[in-house]
Amino acid sequence: MTTNEKSNQESFKVSGDEILSKIKEIIREGNARKVIIKNEKDEIIMEFPLTIGAIGVVLAPLFAAVGAIAALATDCTIVVEKRNVETEEK
């Protein structure tokens, strides 16, 4: 049996005041590998990996940074790279 891990991406357009709540929602879903935040010019302003088992204490600085971006940003795109695990029988 082998396990193939493939990823796909999903994008969300959000306003500055929605960024933090959307990031928290993505983390709660639990299948995200990486999150990228882009500004309205499609430039990456923040990129961070998400590890399995991350807890609130570890995520607190991340939320503070996202909150700072939210204060400065008007429209952003959140790109989520999600984990898809497929198992094959051999």
PyMOL Python script that loads the backbone (N, CA, C, O; Angstrom):
from pymol import cmd

cmd.read_pdbstr("""\
ATOM      1  N   MET A   1       0.849  -1.170   0.000  1.00  0.00           N
ATOM      2  CA  MET A   1       0.000   0.000   0.000  1.00  0.00           C
ATOM      3  C   MET A   1       0.900   1.239   0.000  1.00  0.00           C
ATOM      4  O   MET A   1       1.857   1.308   0.770  1.00  0.00           O
ATOM      5  N   THR A   2       0.602   2.197  -0.844  1.00  0.00           N
ATOM      6  CA  THR A   2       1.353   3.447  -0.877  1.00  0.00           C
ATOM      7  C   THR A   2       0.394   4.607  -0.677  1.00  0.00           C
ATOM      8  O   THR A   2      -0.793   4.524  -0.995  1.00  0.00           O
ATOM      9  N   THR A   3       0.931   5.671  -0.150  1.00  0.00           N
ATOM     10  CA  THR A   3       0.129   6.868   0.072  1.00  0.00           C
ATOM     11  C   THR A   3       0.688   7.986  -0.784  1.00  0.00           C
ATOM     12  O   THR A   3       1.867   8.325  -0.677  1.00  0.00           O
ATOM     13  N   ASN A   4      -0.140   8.552  -1.621  1.00  0.00           N
ATOM     14  CA  ASN A   4       0.261   9.688  -2.450  1.00  0.00           C
ATOM     15  C   ASN A   4      -0.382  10.932  -1.881  1.00  0.00           C
ATOM     16  O   ASN A   4      -1.597  10.986  -1.686  1.00  0.00           O
ATOM     17  N   GLU A   5       0.433  11.922  -1.618  1.00  0.00           N
ATOM     18  CA  GLU A   5      -0.118  13.169  -1.113  1.00  0.00           C
ATOM     19  C   GLU A   5      -0.091  14.192  -2.227  1.00  0.00           C
ATOM     20  O   GLU A   5       0.974  14.568  -2.717  1.00  0.00           O
ATOM     21  N   LYS A   6      -1.256  14.632  -2.617  1.00  0.00           N
ATOM     22  CA  LYS A   6      -1.387  15.660  -3.640  1.00  0.00           C
ATOM     23  C   LYS A   6      -1.971  16.887  -2.966  1.00  0.00           C
ATOM     24  O   LYS A   6      -2.589  16.797  -1.906  1.00  0.00           O
ATOM     25  N   SER A   7      -1.768  18.024  -3.590  1.00  0.00           N
ATOM     26  CA  SER A   7      -2.351  19.229  -3.004  1.00  0.00           C
ATOM     27  C   SER A   7      -3.139  19.973  -4.062  1.00  0.00           C
ATOM     28  O   SER A   7      -2.883  19.858  -5.260  1.00  0.00           O
ATOM     29  N   ASN A   8      -4.095  20.730  -3.589  1.00  0.00           N
ATOM     30  CA  ASN A   8      -4.839  21.612  -4.466  1.00  0.00           C
ATOM     31  C   ASN A   8      -4.954  22.959  -3.775  1.00  0.00           C
ATOM     32  O   ASN A   8      -4.725  23.067  -2.570  1.00  0.00           O
ATOM     33  N   GLN A   9      -5.302  23.966  -4.520  1.00  0.00           N
ATOM     34  CA  GLN A   9      -5.380  25.302  -3.962  1.00  0.00           C
ATOM     35  C   GLN A   9      -6.796  25.843  -4.069  1.00  0.00           C
ATOM     36  O   GLN A   9      -7.540  25.547  -5.004  1.00  0.00           O
ATOM     37  N   GLU A  10      -7.131  26.638  -3.085  1.00  0.00           N
ATOM     38  CA  GLU A  10      -8.428  27.300  -3.042  1.00  0.00           C
ATOM     39  C   GLU A  10      -8.164  28.758  -2.680  1.00  0.00           C
ATOM     40  O   GLU A  10      -7.321  29.041  -1.828  1.00  0.00           O
ATOM     41  N   SER A  11      -8.874  29.682  -3.318  1.00  0.00           N
ATOM     42  CA  SER A  11      -8.673  31.113  -3.067  1.00  0.00           C
ATOM     43  C   SER A  11      -9.941  31.749  -2.524  1.00  0.00           C
ATOM     44  O   SER A  11     -11.055  31.357  -2.870  1.00  0.00           O
ATOM     45  N   PHE A  12      -9.742  32.741  -1.662  1.00  0.00           N
ATOM     46  CA  PHE A  12     -10.854  33.498  -1.089  1.00  0.00           C
ATOM     47  C   PHE A  12     -10.532  34.980  -1.178  1.00  0.00           C
ATOM     48  O   PHE A  12      -9.449  35.396  -0.766  1.00  0.00           O
ATOM     49  N   LYS A  13     -11.432  35.774  -1.698  1.00  0.00           N
ATOM     50  CA  LYS A  13     -11.300  37.235  -1.689  1.00  0.00           C
ATOM     51  C   LYS A  13     -11.959  37.727  -0.415  1.00  0.00           C
ATOM     52  O   LYS A  13     -13.126  37.433  -0.160  1.00  0.00           O
ATOM     53  N   VAL A  14     -11.212  38.477   0.384  1.00  0.00           N
ATOM     54  CA  VAL A  14     -11.742  38.987   1.647  1.00  0.00           C
ATOM     55  C   VAL A  14     -11.326  40.435   1.834  1.00  0.00           C
ATOM     56  O   VAL A  14     -10.340  40.893   1.257  1.00  0.00           O
ATOM     57  N   SER A  15     -12.087  41.144   2.646  1.00  0.00           N
ATOM     58  CA  SER A  15     -11.698  42.505   2.997  1.00  0.00           C
ATOM     59  C   SER A  15     -10.791  42.434   4.222  1.00  0.00           C
ATOM     60  O   SER A  15     -10.698  41.396   4.878  1.00  0.00           O
ATOM     61  N   GLY A  16     -10.133  43.534   4.518  1.00  0.00           N
ATOM     62  CA  GLY A  16      -9.177  43.574   5.618  1.00  0.00           C
ATOM     63  C   GLY A  16      -9.745  43.113   6.946  1.00  0.00           C
ATOM     64  O   GLY A  16      -9.060  42.433   7.709  1.00  0.00           O
ATOM     65  N   ASP A  17     -10.984  43.471   7.233  1.00  0.00           N
ATOM     66  CA  ASP A  17     -11.559  43.099   8.527  1.00  0.00           C
ATOM     67  C   ASP A  17     -12.029  41.647   8.585  1.00  0.00           C
ATOM     68  O   ASP A  17     -12.401  41.169   9.657  1.00  0.00           O
ATOM     69  N   GLU A  18     -12.020  40.938   7.460  1.00  0.00           N
ATOM     70  CA  GLU A  18     -12.436  39.534   7.427  1.00  0.00           C
ATOM     71  C   GLU A  18     -11.264  38.563   7.442  1.00  0.00           C
ATOM     72  O   GLU A  18     -11.461  37.357   7.594  1.00  0.00           O
ATOM     73  N   ILE A  19     -10.048  39.074   7.287  1.00  0.00           N
ATOM     74  CA  ILE A  19      -8.879  38.200   7.132  1.00  0.00           C
ATOM     75  C   ILE A  19      -8.707  37.269   8.324  1.00  0.00           C
ATOM     76  O   ILE A  19      -8.619  36.053   8.153  1.00  0.00           O
ATOM     77  N   LEU A  20      -8.659  37.821   9.512  1.00  0.00           N
ATOM     78  CA  LEU A  20      -8.373  37.015  10.699  1.00  0.00           C
ATOM     79  C   LEU A  20      -9.419  35.933  10.923  1.00  0.00           C
ATOM     80  O   LEU A  20      -9.065  34.797  11.236  1.00  0.00           O
ATOM     81  N   SER A  21     -10.682  36.254  10.771  1.00  0.00           N
ATOM     82  CA  SER A  21     -11.716  35.237  10.983  1.00  0.00           C
ATOM     83  C   SER A  21     -11.626  34.133   9.928  1.00  0.00           C
ATOM     84  O   SER A  21     -11.861  32.965  10.238  1.00  0.00           O
ATOM     85  N   LYS A  22     -11.291  34.489   8.694  1.00  0.00           N
ATOM     86  CA  LYS A  22     -11.159  33.476   7.636  1.00  0.00           C
ATOM     87  C   LYS A  22      -9.960  32.566   7.894  1.00  0.00           C
ATOM     88  O   LYS A  22     -10.047  31.355   7.688  1.00  0.00           O
ATOM     89  N   ILE A  23      -8.835  33.141   8.347  1.00  0.00           N
ATOM     90  CA  ILE A  23      -7.653  32.334   8.672  1.00  0.00           C
ATOM     91  C   ILE A  23      -7.987  31.352   9.799  1.00  0.00           C
ATOM     92  O   ILE A  23      -7.615  30.181   9.728  1.00  0.00           O
ATOM     93  N   LYS A  24      -8.677  31.816  10.826  1.00  0.00           N
ATOM     94  CA  LYS A  24      -9.056  30.929  11.927  1.00  0.00           C
ATOM     95  C   LYS A  24      -9.966  29.803  11.441  1.00  0.00           C
ATOM     96  O   LYS A  24      -9.831  28.660  11.879  1.00  0.00           O
ATOM     97  N   GLU A  25     -10.881  30.120  10.547  1.00  0.00           N
ATOM     98  CA  GLU A  25     -11.780  29.102   9.980  1.00  0.00           C
ATOM     99  C   GLU A  25     -10.980  28.055   9.207  1.00  0.00           C
ATOM    100  O   GLU A  25     -11.236  26.857   9.330  1.00  0.00           O
ATOM    101  N   ILE A  26     -10.016  28.505   8.415  1.00  0.00           N
ATOM    102  CA  ILE A  26      -9.176  27.596   7.620  1.00  0.00           C
ATOM    103  C   ILE A  26      -8.390  26.663   8.542  1.00  0.00           C
ATOM    104  O   ILE A  26      -8.282  25.468   8.269  1.00  0.00           O
ATOM    105  N   ILE A  27      -7.847  27.201   9.620  1.00  0.00           N
ATOM    106  CA  ILE A  27      -7.076  26.390  10.562  1.00  0.00           C
ATOM    107  C   ILE A  27      -7.976  25.366  11.246  1.00  0.00           C
ATOM    108  O   ILE A  27      -7.567  24.222  11.443  1.00  0.00           O
ATOM    109  N   ARG A  28      -9.195  25.759  11.609  1.00  0.00           N
ATOM    110  CA  ARG A  28     -10.136  24.825  12.253  1.00  0.00           C
ATOM    111  C   ARG A  28     -10.483  23.659  11.340  1.00  0.00           C
ATOM    112  O   ARG A  28     -10.681  22.542  11.818  1.00  0.00           O
ATOM    113  N   GLU A  29     -10.561  23.900  10.019  1.00  0.00           N
ATOM    114  CA  GLU A  29     -10.885  22.820   9.079  1.00  0.00           C
ATOM    115  C   GLU A  29      -9.827  21.730   9.114  1.00  0.00           C
ATOM    116  O   GLU A  29     -10.148  20.554   8.938  1.00  0.00           O
ATOM    117  N   GLY A  30      -8.577  22.099   9.336  1.00  0.00           N
ATOM    118  CA  GLY A  30      -7.524  21.126   9.575  1.00  0.00           C
ATOM    119  C   GLY A  30      -6.867  20.474   8.380  1.00  0.00           C
ATOM    120  O   GLY A  30      -5.979  19.644   8.576  1.00  0.00           O
ATOM    121  N   ASN A  31      -7.243  20.791   7.162  1.00  0.00           N
ATOM    122  CA  ASN A  31      -6.612  20.129   6.023  1.00  0.00           C
ATOM    123  C   ASN A  31      -5.738  21.067   5.194  1.00  0.00           C
ATOM    124  O   ASN A  31      -5.374  20.744   4.063  1.00  0.00           O
ATOM    125  N   ALA A  32      -5.404  22.217   5.750  1.00  0.00           N
ATOM    126  CA  ALA A  32      -4.559  23.176   5.024  1.00  0.00           C
ATOM    127  C   ALA A  32      -3.087  22.903   5.315  1.00  0.00           C
ATOM    128  O   ALA A  32      -2.710  22.638   6.456  1.00  0.00           O
ATOM    129  N   ARG A  33      -2.273  22.968   4.290  1.00  0.00           N
ATOM    130  CA  ARG A  33      -0.828  22.803   4.432  1.00  0.00           C
ATOM    131  C   ARG A  33      -0.128  24.146   4.506  1.00  0.00           C
ATOM    132  O   ARG A  33       0.824  24.326   5.265  1.00  0.00           O
ATOM    133  N   LYS A  34      -0.616  25.093   3.699  1.00  0.00           N
ATOM    134  CA  LYS A  34       0.030  26.388   3.619  1.00  0.00           C
ATOM    135  C   LYS A  34      -1.021  27.444   3.330  1.00  0.00           C
ATOM    136  O   LYS A  34      -2.003  27.183   2.635  1.00  0.00           O
ATOM    137  N   VAL A  35      -0.807  28.649   3.874  1.00  0.00           N
ATOM    138  CA  VAL A  35      -1.698  29.768   3.627  1.00  0.00           C
ATOM    139  C   VAL A  35      -0.859  30.922   3.091  1.00  0.00           C
ATOM    140  O   VAL A  35       0.203  31.234   3.630  1.00  0.00           O
ATOM    141  N   ILE A  36      -1.345  31.547   2.031  1.00  0.00           N
ATOM    142  CA  ILE A  36      -0.675  32.688   1.413  1.00  0.00           C
ATOM    143  C   ILE A  36      -1.664  33.844   1.395  1.00  0.00           C
ATOM    144  O   ILE A  36      -2.812  33.676   0.985  1.00  0.00           O
ATOM    145  N   ILE A  37      -1.224  35.010   1.834  1.00  0.00           N
ATOM    146  CA  ILE A  37      -2.071  36.205   1.785  1.00  0.00           C
ATOM    147  C   ILE A  37      -1.473  37.146   0.759  1.00  0.00           C
ATOM    148  O   ILE A  37      -0.297  37.503   0.834  1.00  0.00           O
ATOM    149  N   LYS A  38      -2.298  37.542  -0.202  1.00  0.00           N
ATOM    150  CA  LYS A  38      -1.863  38.463  -1.260  1.00  0.00           C
ATOM    151  C   LYS A  38      -2.646  39.761  -1.165  1.00  0.00           C
ATOM    152  O   LYS A  38      -3.802  39.769  -0.741  1.00  0.00           O
ATOM    153  N   ASN A  39      -2.015  40.853  -1.558  1.00  0.00           N
ATOM    154  CA  ASN A  39      -2.708  42.144  -1.552  1.00  0.00           C
ATOM    155  C   ASN A  39      -3.500  42.315  -2.841  1.00  0.00           C
ATOM    156  O   ASN A  39      -3.547  41.412  -3.677  1.00  0.00           O
ATOM    157  N   GLU A  40      -4.125  43.487  -2.993  1.00  0.00           N
ATOM    158  CA  GLU A  40      -4.959  43.734  -4.173  1.00  0.00           C
ATOM    159  C   GLU A  40      -4.168  43.766  -5.473  1.00  0.00           C
ATOM    160  O   GLU A  40      -4.752  43.650  -6.551  1.00  0.00           O
ATOM    161  N   LYS A  41      -2.830  43.922  -5.390  1.00  0.00           N
ATOM    162  CA  LYS A  41      -1.972  43.894  -6.581  1.00  0.00           C
ATOM    163  C   LYS A  41      -1.460  42.489  -6.874  1.00  0.00           C
ATOM    164  O   LYS A  41      -0.601  42.308  -7.738  1.00  0.00           O
ATOM    165  N   ASP A  42      -1.985  41.486  -6.155  1.00  0.00           N
ATOM    166  CA  ASP A  42      -1.614  40.076  -6.293  1.00  0.00           C
ATOM    167  C   ASP A  42      -0.175  39.808  -5.858  1.00  0.00           C
ATOM    168  O   ASP A  42       0.445  38.854  -6.327  1.00  0.00           O
ATOM    169  N   GLU A  43       0.361  40.644  -4.964  1.00  0.00           N
ATOM    170  CA  GLU A  43       1.697  40.445  -4.410  1.00  0.00           C
ATOM    171  C   GLU A  43       1.568  39.699  -3.086  1.00  0.00           C
ATOM    172  O   GLU A  43       0.685  39.998  -2.282  1.00  0.00           O
ATOM    173  N   ILE A  44       2.440  38.741  -2.866  1.00  0.00           N
ATOM    174  CA  ILE A  44       2.415  37.982  -1.614  1.00  0.00           C
ATOM    175  C   ILE A  44       2.897  38.891  -0.483  1.00  0.00           C
ATOM    176  O   ILE A  44       3.997  39.441  -0.541  1.00  0.00           O
ATOM    177  N   ILE A  45       2.063  39.038   0.542  1.00  0.00           N
ATOM    178  CA  ILE A  45       2.463  39.842   1.689  1.00  0.00           C
ATOM    179  C   ILE A  45       2.732  38.984   2.920  1.00  0.00           C
ATOM    180  O   ILE A  45       3.367  39.438   3.871  1.00  0.00           O
ATOM    181  N   MET A  46       2.250  37.743   2.900  1.00  0.00           N
ATOM    182  CA  MET A  46       2.524  36.818   3.993  1.00  0.00           C
ATOM    183  C   MET A  46       2.288  35.405   3.510  1.00  0.00           C
ATOM    184  O   MET A  46       1.348  35.137   2.762  1.00  0.00           O
ATOM    185  N   GLU A  47       3.154  34.502   3.948  1.00  0.00           N
ATOM    186  CA  GLU A  47       3.019  33.089   3.585  1.00  0.00           C
ATOM    187  C   GLU A  47       3.480  32.273   4.784  1.00  0.00           C
ATOM    188  O   GLU A  47       4.544  32.537   5.344  1.00  0.00           O
ATOM    189  N   PHE A  48       2.690  31.290   5.178  1.00  0.00           N
ATOM    190  CA  PHE A  48       3.088  30.473   6.316  1.00  0.00           C
ATOM    191  C   PHE A  48       2.546  29.057   6.171  1.00  0.00           C
ATOM    192  O   PHE A  48       1.437  28.846   5.679  1.00  0.00           O
ATOM    193  N   PRO A  49       3.356  28.084   6.612  1.00  0.00           N
ATOM    194  CA  PRO A  49       2.904  26.687   6.600  1.00  0.00           C
ATOM    195  C   PRO A  49       2.076  26.409   7.844  1.00  0.00           C
ATOM    196  O   PRO A  49       2.259  27.053   8.878  1.00  0.00           O
ATOM    197  N   LEU A  50       1.181  25.466   7.743  1.00  0.00           N
ATOM    198  CA  LEU A  50       0.404  25.014   8.895  1.00  0.00           C
ATOM    199  C   LEU A  50       0.786  23.569   9.163  1.00  0.00           C
ATOM    200  O   LEU A  50       0.748  22.732   8.262  1.00  0.00           O
ATOM    201  N   THR A  51       1.151  23.281  10.393  1.00  0.00           N
ATOM    202  CA  THR A  51       1.529  21.923  10.750  1.00  0.00           C
ATOM    203  C   THR A  51       0.395  21.258  11.498  1.00  0.00           C
ATOM    204  O   THR A  51      -0.408  21.917  12.158  1.00  0.00           O
ATOM    205  N   ILE A  52       0.343  19.964  11.385  1.00  0.00           N
ATOM    206  CA  ILE A  52      -0.671  19.194  12.107  1.00  0.00           C
ATOM    207  C   ILE A  52      -0.382  19.318  13.598  1.00  0.00           C
ATOM    208  O   ILE A  52       0.763  19.173  14.027  1.00  0.00           O
ATOM    209  N   GLY A  53      -1.399  19.581  14.370  1.00  0.00           N
ATOM    210  CA  GLY A  53      -1.247  19.659  15.814  1.00  0.00           C
ATOM    211  C   GLY A  53      -0.836  21.026  16.330  1.00  0.00           C
ATOM    212  O   GLY A  53      -0.482  21.156  17.502  1.00  0.00           O
ATOM    213  N   ALA A  54      -0.872  22.043  15.492  1.00  0.00           N
ATOM    214  CA  ALA A  54      -0.555  23.399  15.966  1.00  0.00           C
ATOM    215  C   ALA A  54      -1.580  23.803  17.015  1.00  0.00           C
ATOM    216  O   ALA A  54      -2.777  23.564  16.855  1.00  0.00           O
ATOM    217  N   ILE A  55      -1.099  24.417  18.087  1.00  0.00           N
ATOM    218  CA  ILE A  55      -1.997  24.808  19.174  1.00  0.00           C
ATOM    219  C   ILE A  55      -2.028  26.318  19.307  1.00  0.00           C
ATOM    220  O   ILE A  55      -1.227  27.023  18.694  1.00  0.00           O
ATOM    221  N   GLY A  56      -2.958  26.807  20.113  1.00  0.00           N
ATOM    222  CA  GLY A  56      -3.171  28.243  20.269  1.00  0.00           C
ATOM    223  C   GLY A  56      -1.933  29.031  20.619  1.00  0.00           C
ATOM    224  O   GLY A  56      -1.730  30.116  20.076  1.00  0.00           O
ATOM    225  N   VAL A  57      -1.090  28.521  21.514  1.00  0.00           N
ATOM    226  CA  VAL A  57       0.120  29.240  21.929  1.00  0.00           C
ATOM    227  C   VAL A  57       1.052  29.441  20.739  1.00  0.00           C
ATOM    228  O   VAL A  57       1.672  30.495  20.599  1.00  0.00           O
ATOM    229  N   VAL A  58       1.145  28.433  19.892  1.00  0.00           N
ATOM    230  CA  VAL A  58       1.999  28.527  18.700  1.00  0.00           C
ATOM    231  C   VAL A  58       1.384  29.480  17.684  1.00  0.00           C
ATOM    232  O   VAL A  58       2.109  30.194  16.990  1.00  0.00           O
ATOM    233  N   LEU A  59       0.068  29.501  17.588  1.00  0.00           N
ATOM    234  CA  LEU A  59      -0.613  30.307  16.585  1.00  0.00           C
ATOM    235  C   LEU A  59      -0.807  31.760  16.996  1.00  0.00           C
ATOM    236  O   LEU A  59      -1.096  32.596  16.140  1.00  0.00           O
ATOM    237  N   ALA A  60      -0.660  32.087  18.265  1.00  0.00           N
ATOM    238  CA  ALA A  60      -0.896  33.454  18.741  1.00  0.00           C
ATOM    239  C   ALA A  60      -0.055  34.501  17.995  1.00  0.00           C
ATOM    240  O   ALA A  60      -0.609  35.516  17.573  1.00  0.00           O
ATOM    241  N   PRO A  61       1.261  34.296  17.815  1.00  0.00           N
ATOM    242  CA  PRO A  61       2.042  35.291  17.054  1.00  0.00           C
ATOM    243  C   PRO A  61       1.575  35.401  15.604  1.00  0.00           C
ATOM    244  O   PRO A  61       1.597  36.485  15.021  1.00  0.00           O
ATOM    245  N   LEU A  62       1.158  34.291  15.031  1.00  0.00           N
ATOM    246  CA  LEU A  62       0.644  34.294  13.666  1.00  0.00           C
ATOM    247  C   LEU A  62      -0.619  35.147  13.580  1.00  0.00           C
ATOM    248  O   LEU A  62      -0.766  35.949  12.657  1.00  0.00           O
ATOM    249  N   PHE A  63      -1.532  34.978  14.539  1.00  0.00           N
ATOM    250  CA  PHE A  63      -2.759  35.767  14.547  1.00  0.00           C
ATOM    251  C   PHE A  63      -2.462  37.251  14.728  1.00  0.00           C
ATOM    252  O   PHE A  63      -3.141  38.099  14.148  1.00  0.00           O
ATOM    253  N   ALA A  64      -1.453  37.565  15.527  1.00  0.00           N
ATOM    254  CA  ALA A  64      -1.073  38.977  15.717  1.00  0.00           C
ATOM    255  C   ALA A  64      -0.565  39.572  14.404  1.00  0.00           C
ATOM    256  O   ALA A  64      -0.901  40.706  14.064  1.00  0.00           O
ATOM    257  N   ALA A  65       0.242  38.808  13.667  1.00  0.00           N
ATOM    258  CA  ALA A  65       0.752  39.287  12.380  1.00  0.00           C
ATOM    259  C   ALA A  65      -0.371  39.455  11.366  1.00  0.00           C
ATOM    260  O   ALA A  65      -0.405  40.441  10.630  1.00  0.00           O
ATOM    261  N   VAL A  66      -1.280  38.504  11.325  1.00  0.00           N
ATOM    262  CA  VAL A  66      -2.417  38.598  10.404  1.00  0.00           C
ATOM    263  C   VAL A  66      -3.285  39.791  10.780  1.00  0.00           C
ATOM    264  O   VAL A  66      -3.799  40.486   9.903  1.00  0.00           O
ATOM    265  N   GLY A  67      -3.452  40.033  12.076  1.00  0.00           N
ATOM    266  CA  GLY A  67      -4.217  41.186  12.532  1.00  0.00           C
ATOM    267  C   GLY A  67      -3.589  42.498  12.092  1.00  0.00           C
ATOM    268  O   GLY A  67      -4.298  43.437  11.732  1.00  0.00           O
ATOM    269  N   ALA A  68      -2.260  42.568  12.119  1.00  0.00           N
ATOM    270  CA  ALA A  68      -1.555  43.773  11.661  1.00  0.00           C
ATOM    271  C   ALA A  68      -1.771  43.983  10.167  1.00  0.00           C
ATOM    272  O   ALA A  68      -1.964  45.113   9.721  1.00  0.00           O
ATOM    273  N   ILE A  69      -1.740  42.922   9.407  1.00  0.00           N
ATOM    274  CA  ILE A  69      -2.000  43.014   7.967  1.00  0.00           C
ATOM    275  C   ILE A  69      -3.435  43.488   7.732  1.00  0.00           C
ATOM    276  O   ILE A  69      -3.690  44.324   6.865  1.00  0.00           O
ATOM    277  N   ALA A  70      -4.356  42.948   8.507  1.00  0.00           N
ATOM    278  CA  ALA A  70      -5.768  43.314   8.359  1.00  0.00           C
ATOM    279  C   ALA A  70      -5.978  44.808   8.590  1.00  0.00           C
ATOM    280  O   ALA A  70      -6.820  45.428   7.941  1.00  0.00           O
ATOM    281  N   ALA A  71      -5.209  45.383   9.518  1.00  0.00           N
ATOM    282  CA  ALA A  71      -5.345  46.805   9.805  1.00  0.00           C
ATOM    283  C   ALA A  71      -4.890  47.669   8.634  1.00  0.00           C
ATOM    284  O   ALA A  71      -5.383  48.783   8.454  1.00  0.00           O
ATOM    285  N   LEU A  72      -3.956  47.162   7.842  1.00  0.00           N
ATOM    286  CA  LEU A  72      -3.398  47.924   6.728  1.00  0.00           C
ATOM    287  C   LEU A  72      -4.039  47.611   5.379  1.00  0.00           C
ATOM    288  O   LEU A  72      -4.008  48.439   4.469  1.00  0.00           O
ATOM    289  N   ALA A  73      -4.610  46.437   5.250  1.00  0.00           N
ATOM    290  CA  ALA A  73      -5.105  45.975   3.959  1.00  0.00           C
ATOM    291  C   ALA A  73      -6.564  46.355   3.745  1.00  0.00           C
ATOM    292  O   ALA A  73      -7.339  46.470   4.694  1.00  0.00           O
ATOM    293  N   THR A  74      -6.915  46.545   2.494  1.00  0.00           N
ATOM    294  CA  THR A  74      -8.319  46.777   2.160  1.00  0.00           C
ATOM    295  C   THR A  74      -8.919  45.503   1.574  1.00  0.00           C
ATOM    296  O   THR A  74      -9.861  44.947   2.138  1.00  0.00           O
ATOM    297  N   ASP A  75      -8.392  45.045   0.467  1.00  0.00           N
ATOM    298  CA  ASP A  75      -8.852  43.803  -0.149  1.00  0.00           C
ATOM    299  C   ASP A  75      -7.683  42.854  -0.290  1.00  0.00           C
ATOM    300  O   ASP A  75      -6.608  43.244  -0.746  1.00  0.00           O
ATOM    301  N   CYS A  76      -7.892  41.610   0.102  1.00  0.00           N
ATOM    302  CA  CYS A  76      -6.840  40.607   0.034  1.00  0.00           C
ATOM    303  C   CYS A  76      -7.391  39.325  -0.577  1.00  0.00           C
ATOM    304  O   CYS A  76      -8.600  39.103  -0.644  1.00  0.00           O
ATOM    305  N   THR A  77      -6.467  38.504  -1.011  1.00  0.00           N
ATOM    306  CA  THR A  77      -6.807  37.159  -1.453  1.00  0.00           C
ATOM    307  C   THR A  77      -6.065  36.193  -0.546  1.00  0.00           C
ATOM    308  O   THR A  77      -4.858  36.323  -0.345  1.00  0.00           O
ATOM    309  N   ILE A  78      -6.781  35.238  -0.006  1.00  0.00           N
ATOM    310  CA  ILE A  78      -6.162  34.184   0.796  1.00  0.00           C
ATOM    311  C   ILE A  78      -6.124  32.941  -0.074  1.00  0.00           C
ATOM    312  O   ILE A  78      -7.163  32.469  -0.534  1.00  0.00           O
ATOM    313  N   VAL A  79      -4.930  32.408  -0.300  1.00  0.00           N
ATOM    314  CA  VAL A  79      -4.755  31.185  -1.072  1.00  0.00           C
ATOM    315  C   VAL A  79      -4.419  30.078  -0.084  1.00  0.00           C
ATOM    316  O   VAL A  79      -3.475  30.201   0.696  1.00  0.00           O
ATOM    317  N   VAL A  80      -5.183  29.010  -0.117  1.00  0.00           N
ATOM    318  CA  VAL A  80      -4.987  27.896   0.798  1.00  0.00           C
ATOM    319  C   VAL A  80      -4.553  26.688  -0.004  1.00  0.00           C
ATOM    320  O   VAL A  80      -5.254  26.246  -0.913  1.00  0.00           O
ATOM    321  N   GLU A  81      -3.383  26.154   0.342  1.00  0.00           N
ATOM    322  CA  GLU A  81      -2.935  24.914  -0.271  1.00  0.00           C
ATOM    323  C   GLU A  81      -3.396  23.798   0.646  1.00  0.00           C
ATOM    324  O   GLU A  81      -2.968  23.708   1.796  1.00  0.00           O
ATOM    325  N   LYS A  82      -4.279  22.941   0.123  1.00  0.00           N
ATOM    326  CA  LYS A  82      -4.872  21.895   0.944  1.00  0.00           C
ATOM    327  C   LYS A  82      -4.226  20.551   0.674  1.00  0.00           C
ATOM    328  O   LYS A  82      -3.679  20.301  -0.400  1.00  0.00           O
ATOM    329  N   ARG A  83      -4.303  19.709   1.662  1.00  0.00           N
ATOM    330  CA  ARG A  83      -3.720  18.383   1.619  1.00  0.00           C
ATOM    331  C   ARG A  83      -4.791  17.388   1.178  1.00  0.00           C
ATOM    332  O   ARG A  83      -5.884  17.357   1.743  1.00  0.00           O
ATOM    333  N   ASN A  84      -4.481  16.584   0.179  1.00  0.00           N
ATOM    334  CA  ASN A  84      -5.338  15.486  -0.255  1.00  0.00           C
ATOM    335  C   ASN A  84      -4.497  14.225  -0.215  1.00  0.00           C
ATOM    336  O   ASN A  84      -3.495  14.125  -0.923  1.00  0.00           O
ATOM    337  N   VAL A  85      -4.887  13.272   0.596  1.00  0.00           N
ATOM    338  CA  VAL A  85      -4.125  12.034   0.695  1.00  0.00           C
ATOM    339  C   VAL A  85      -4.903  10.926   0.000  1.00  0.00           C
ATOM    340  O   VAL A  85      -6.079  10.695   0.282  1.00  0.00           O
ATOM    341  N   GLU A  86      -4.227  10.256  -0.902  1.00  0.00           N
ATOM    342  CA  GLU A  86      -4.831   9.135  -1.627  1.00  0.00           C
ATOM    343  C   GLU A  86      -4.046   7.878  -1.285  1.00  0.00           C
ATOM    344  O   GLU A  86      -2.817   7.909  -1.219  1.00  0.00           O
ATOM    345  N   THR A  87      -4.737   6.794  -1.073  1.00  0.00           N
ATOM    346  CA  THR A  87      -4.088   5.530  -0.742  1.00  0.00           C
ATOM    347  C   THR A  87      -4.322   4.560  -1.897  1.00  0.00           C
ATOM    348  O   THR A  87      -5.443   4.404  -2.383  1.00  0.00           O
ATOM    349  N   GLU A  88      -3.228   3.907  -2.328  1.00  0.00           N
ATOM    350  CA  GLU A  88      -3.321   2.922  -3.405  1.00  0.00           C
ATOM    351  C   GLU A  88      -2.942   1.559  -2.864  1.00  0.00           C
ATOM    352  O   GLU A  88      -2.004   1.438  -2.075  1.00  0.00           O
ATOM    353  N   GLU A  89      -3.652   0.554  -3.275  1.00  0.00           N
ATOM    354  CA  GLU A  89      -3.314  -0.831  -2.935  1.00  0.00           C
ATOM    355  C   GLU A  89      -2.387  -1.357  -4.010  1.00  0.00           C
ATOM    356  O   GLU A  89      -2.644  -1.150  -5.196  1.00  0.00           O
ATOM    357  N   LYS A  90      -1.317  -2.032  -3.627  1.00  0.00           N
ATOM    358  CA  LYS A  90      -0.402  -2.639  -4.615  1.00  0.00           C
ATOM    359  C   LYS A  90      -0.303  -4.118  -4.376  1.00  0.00           C
ATOM    360  O   LYS A  90       0.413  -4.813  -5.096  1.00  0.00           O
TER     361      LYS A  90
END
""", "prot")
cmd.dss("prot")
cmd.show_as("cartoon", "prot")
cmd.util.cbc("prot")
cmd.orient("prot")
